[in-house]
Amino acid sequence: MQAGLPFGEQLQYARDKKTTGGRAHAAHQPPQRRRGRLRAAVARHPILSLATDTISARAGTLLLERILRHAVEATAALLVLAEIGILFMGVVARFVLHSPIVWTDELASILFLWLAMLGSVIALQRGQHMRLTAIITSRPALWRARAETLAVGASALFFAMILPHAAEYAQDEWFIETPRSAGRT
């Protein structure tokens, strides 16, 4: 019997060993031993070892993507909570206390802009960004894949084209400050 195997596999392994005269055929070896030999064969093969390196790099990329996605989603969730709290505070101060807080509207507007940007990142990452799908859904899978590739490529091209202008605009507007409260000097 082989330690570490489920009981059913241990019995099958023992039966196979008896029927082959004490020799365990490669197909009837325990899974751990088969996996070890497979890994060794893959490591010796130049193309297969490159493929496993690519797969492990892809797994690392997926892990990083998942961490970033969770970070962006958590940030967006915190911004939603902050937006709700600030708007509620502004409404209570204005209509209950009859003493409006001037900066709540400005801060709510800024947070809303950040929410729009983070929301578009989350939607794009999930593949749920707004798009017209009436024509695409009626096409074969190959055409849908090509249309999806074209859509992502067009978005990336647009981003690359607008980025220098956006940076220039942000640099020009850098000195502008939000209005201060009337009570402050």
N, C-alpha and C positions, 0 to 999 in steps of 0.2 A: 504494500500500500504506500501511496505517496502522501506525505504530510503536506498540509496546506491546500489540498484539493477538496472540493465538495464530495460528500460521501458517494453520490451516484457516479461521479467521474472516477473516484478511487476504485469502485467495483468494476467499471468498464475497463480501466487500465489493467487491473489484475486479470480479468477474463482474457483480454487481448494478449497479455504476456504469456498466459498458459497456452493459448492456441497457437502461438508462434514459436513454441519451444523455448521459452525463456527470453527470447529477444523481442524487444518492443519495436514494432515497425514505426517509421517516422510519422506516419499519419495518426498513429495511436499513442504518441508520446503525450505526456502531460502538457497542458497549455503553456506553463512557464518555460519548459525546456524548448518547445517549438518556437516561442517568441524570442528566446535567447539566440537560437540558431538563425532565425530570420534576421534579427538585428545585426548579427555578425556578418551575414551574407550581404546585407544592405550596406554596411559600413565598408566592406571590401570593394563594392561596385562603385566606380567613379561617378556615374550619372545618378544612380539612386542615392548615393550619399549627398550629392549636391541637392537633390530634390528634398531630402529630409532636412537639410540645413535651411532650405527655402521655406519649408513648412514650419520649422521652429521659429524662423524670423517672422513669418506671417502670424504665428500664434502670439509672439511678443508685440507685434503691431496691433493685433486685435485687443490684447490686454491694455495697451496704452490708450487705444481708442475708447475702450469701455471706461477706463478711469477718467479720461477727459469728458466723456459724455455724462458720467455721474456728477462730475464737478460742475459742469455747465447747468445741468438740471437742478442741482442743489442751489446754485447761485440764483437761478431764475425763480425757484420756489421761495427763497428768502426775499428776493425783490418783490414778489407778489405779496408776501406777508407785510413787508415794509410799506408797500403802496397802500394796502388796505388800512394799516394802522395810521399812516399819515393822513389819508383822506378822511378817515373817521375822526381823527383828532381835529382836523380843519373844520369839519361839519359841526362837531360839538362846540368848538370854540366860537364859530360864527353864529349858529342859530340857538344854542342853549345859553352860552355865556355872553353873547352879544359883544364879543371882543375878538374879531378875526385875527388869525395868525397869518401874516402876509406871505411868509415863505413856503407854506404848505402847498400852494398851487404850483409854484415854480419847481419845488422838489418833486412833486407828483409828476409833472411833465417830463422832467429829466429821467426819473425812474421808468416812466412809460416808454421812453425812447430806448433805454437799455433793455427793457423787457422785449420790445419788438425785435431788437438785434439778436438777443439770446434765443428768443422763440424761433427766429428764422434759422439759426444754427441748429437747434434741436430738430426742427421739422426737416431740414435738409439731411441731417444725419440719419433720421428714421425713414427717410424716403417718403415723407408725407407732406412735402412742400406743395403749395397750391399750384395746380396745373390743370389744363383742359385735357380730359382723357376720353372724350366721346369718340374721337376718331381712332385713337391708339388702341382702345380695347377691342375694336372690331378687326384688328389686323392680326396676322399670325405672330407667334412668339418671337421669331427672328426679327421681324420688323419692330416689335415692341422693344426688344433689346437694343436695336439700332437707334430708335427714337429716344430711349432712355440715355444712351451714350451721348447722343447729340445734345440733349437737354443739359446734361451735366457739363459737357464741354462748352456749351454756349454760356452757361453760368460762370464757369471758370474764366472764359475769355472776357466776359463783361467785367468781372471782378478785377482781372489784370489790367483792363483798359481804364477803369475808373479809379483805381488805387492811387496813382500819382496825383490826380486832380483832387481826390478826397484828402490826401496828405497836405497838399498845398492849401486847401480851404481850411483845414484844421489849424495849420500854422498861422494863417491870416487871422483867424478868430480866437487865437490863444489868449490874447490880452483881455478879452471881454469877460466881465464878471457878472454873476447873477445879482439882481437888485438886493440891497440890504434892507433890513427892517427899519422903519421910520424912527424907532426909539433908539437906535444905535448911532454912534457918531463915526 
